[in-house]
Amino acid sequence: MTGDAPALLRRPGEAAKPEAPAFGPAVIVAEHLTARFGTNTLFRDVSFAVKRGEVFVILGGSGCGKSTLLKLMIGLVPPAEGTVSILGTDVWSTEGEARLGLLKRIGVMWQQGALFGSQTLLENVIMPLAEHTTLPPAAREEVARAKLGLVGLSEAASRLPSEVSGGMLKRAGIARALALDPAILFLDEPSAGLDPITSAGLDELIRDLSRSLGTTFVVVTHELASILAIGDRCIMLDREAKGMIAEGDPRDLRDHSTHPTVRAFFRREAA
C-alpha cells in the first residue's frame, strides 16, 4: 500500500491524487453547533454539510474541539446548542430502535484503534457482526475476512493486537468499523503516532476505500500531509476564535487563504 510513498517526498500534499467523483447530496448537516462544558465554550455557531462520497476533514490546532465535534456528531456528547442530522435523521431527537438503526449506519475508528487485546484481529472484526446481525458464524467469519482483506491484513487475521504494528492496528480498526457496511465512516486522528511512510500508506488506503466503496469519510486530524493528501473538503476550527474559521478544498486554503491563522497552519508559519 506504500508504492506511491516517494511522491510524498515532494511538497506535502502534491502526491498524485485520484480524480474526485461527483459527490452526492448532503448526508450530514450540522447547524449552529455549540459545545460547552460548564463555563468553558470550546466552539460556537458551527454549521456545515458533508456530501455523500467525499472525504471531509475536520482540522485545527490542539484544543480547538475537533474530537469533541466528532463525538457530538455521532451522539456521544450532546450539543449545548444547535442540531446535527445524519442521513436525514436528527441525532439527538431520535431514540430507541430508530436511534440504534441510525448508529448501525455509521462506523467509527478511534485514535488508538480500540481493539480488544484478548481477541485476534479476525475476532475483533467479527464482534459487531455477531452483535448486530443474524448471520451464522461461518458467514460472519467470511465477511470479517473480506473486511481484513480490504485493508491489507488477510495474513494477520489470527494475530493479537499486541502482535502487530501501530499501522496495522489502525487498519484493523478501519476493518472493524467497516464490518456493517456503513454509509459513513468517522476516523479520529488516524495518522497519530505513525511514521511518515506508514502514514502515507494509510492515507492511500483511505483514498482507495472512499473511491472504491463510495463510503463517506469524516476524518479528524491535524496532520498536514494527510489533510492535503486525502481531503476533498475541510473545515478548520480555532481555539482562540472558538469556532470555524475556514471551509473549502484544503489545497485552495493552503494556496489562497488570506486568514492569518489558516495561512500559518497550512504553510507551517508562526501566526
TAZIBEL-V965740 format. One record per residue. N is the residue number from 1. RES is the residue in one letter. PSI is psi as a letter, one per 30 degrees, with the letter a starting at -180 (NA if undefined). Layout:
((N,RES,PSI) (N,RES,PSI))
//
This chain:
((1,M,g) (2,T,g) (3,G,f) (4,D,g) (5,A,e) (6,P,e) (7,A,f) (8,L,f) (9,L,f) (10,R,a) (11,R,k) (12,P,k) (13,G,f) (14,E,g) (15,A,l) (16,A,k) (17,K,k) (18,P,k) (19,E,k) (20,A,k) (21,P,l) (22,A,k) (23,F,l) (24,G,a) (25,P,l) (26,A,k) (27,V,f) (28,I,k) (29,V,j) (30,A,k) (31,E,j) (32,H,h) (33,L,k) (34,T,k) (35,A,k) (36,R,k) (37,F,j) (38,G,b) (39,T,f) (40,N,j) (41,T,j) (42,L,e) (43,F,l) (44,R,l) (45,D,h) (46,V,k) (47,S,k) (48,F,l) (49,A,k) (50,V,k) (51,K,l) (52,R,k) (53,G,f) (54,E,l) (55,V,j) (56,F,k) (57,V,k) (58,I,j) (59,L,l) (60,G,l) (61,G,l) (62,S,k) (63,G,g) (64,C,f) (65,G,g) (66,K,e) (67,S,e) (68,T,e) (69,L,e) (70,L,e) (71,K,e) (72,L,e) (73,M,e) (74,I,g) (75,G,g) (76,L,f) (77,V,k) (78,P,k) (79,P,k) (80,A,e) (81,E,l) (82,G,l) (83,T,l) (84,V,k) (85,S,k) (86,I,k) (87,L,h) (88,G,g) (89,T,k) (90,D,k) (91,V,e) (92,W,f) (93,S,f) (94,T,k) (95,E,l) (96,G,b) (97,E,e) (98,A,e) (99,R,e) (100,L,e) (101,G,e) (102,L,e) (103,L,f) (104,K,f) (105,R,g) (106,I,l) (107,G,l) (108,V,k) (109,M,j) (110,W,l) (111,Q,e) (112,Q,g) (113,G,e) (114,A,h) (115,L,l) (116,F,j) (117,G,f) (118,S,f) (119,Q,k) (120,T,l) (121,L,e) (122,L,e) (123,E,e) (124,N,e) (125,V,e) (126,I,e) (127,M,e) (128,P,f) (129,L,e) (130,A,e) (131,E,e) (132,H,g) (133,T,l) (134,T,g) (135,L,k) (136,P,l) (137,P,e) (138,A,e) (139,A,e) (140,R,e) (141,E,e) (142,E,e) (143,V,e) (144,A,e) (145,R,e) (146,A,e) (147,K,e) (148,L,e) (149,G,e) (150,L,e) (151,V,g) (152,G,g) (153,L,g) (154,S,e) (155,E,f) (156,A,g) (157,A,e) (158,S,g) (159,R,l) (160,L,l) (161,P,e) (162,S,f) (163,E,g) (164,V,l) (165,S,l) (166,G,e) (167,G,e) (168,M,e) (169,L,e) (170,K,e) (171,R,e) (172,A,e) (173,G,e) (174,I,e) (175,A,e) (176,R,e) (177,A,f) (178,L,f) (179,A,e) (180,L,g) (181,D,h) (182,P,l) (183,A,f) (184,I,k) (185,L,k) (186,F,k) (187,L,k) (188,D,j) (189,E,h) (190,P,f) (191,S,f) (192,A,k) (193,G,g) (194,L,k) (195,D,l) (196,P,e) (197,I,e) (198,T,e) (199,S,e) (200,A,e) (201,G,e) (202,L,e) (203,D,e) (204,E,e) (205,L,e) (206,I,e) (207,R,e) (208,D,e) (209,L,e) (210,S,e) (211,R,e) (212,S,e) (213,L,f) (214,G,g) (215,T,k) (216,T,k) (217,F,k) (218,V,j) (219,V,k) (220,V,k) (221,T,l) (222,H,g) (223,E,j) (224,L,e) (225,A,e) (226,S,e) (227,I,e) (228,L,f) (229,A,e) (230,I,f) (231,G,k) (232,D,e) (233,R,l) (234,C,l) (235,I,l) (236,M,k) (237,L,l) (238,D,k) (239,R,e) (240,E,e) (241,A,f) (242,K,h) (243,G,a) (244,M,k) (245,I,f) (246,A,l) (247,E,k) (248,G,a) (249,D,k) (250,P,e) (251,R,e) (252,D,e) (253,L,e) (254,R,e) (255,D,f) (256,H,f) (257,S,k) (258,T,f) (259,H,k) (260,P,e) (261,T,e) (262,V,e) (263,R,e) (264,A,e) (265,F,e) (266,F,f) (267,R,g) (268,R,h) (269,E,l) (270,A,k) (271,A,NA))
//
